Amino acid sequence: MTNKIKTVEEYFLQFDGDVRQKLITIRACILSVDPSLEEKMSWNMPTYFKKVNIIHFSANKNHIGIYPAARAIEKFKNKLKEYKTSKGAIQIPYDKPIPSELIKDLVRYNLKIFVQNLKK
């Protein structure tokens, strides 16, 4: 039986060097948009929450997966052309830089859409 990872810091410690640094960079991008986002582990990956899940990310074999939800991927599809995407995921290959401004845009959009919808 494996130990369940409880914190984002524990999650980062699983990875070495460049991968860990890329994960830390993504975290910094997300929190720079809204430092009050709750940080938690959900579905075994770092998750940022404000009444609802705003964005998740995870390290995979050949890429970092960013999971901003389908609506955000559709909204930013023109900026995502160089990445492999699916309905709810974006793959950032390890050999590419982290698209910091794009990640910030995804977070801003989700905050606007998801949190605004909760107020209705």
Summary of the structure (lengths in Angstrom):
residues: 120
radius of gyration: 13.9
end to end distance: 43.9
largest distance: 44.1
contacts: 333
relative contact order: 0.17
helix: 41%
strand: 23%
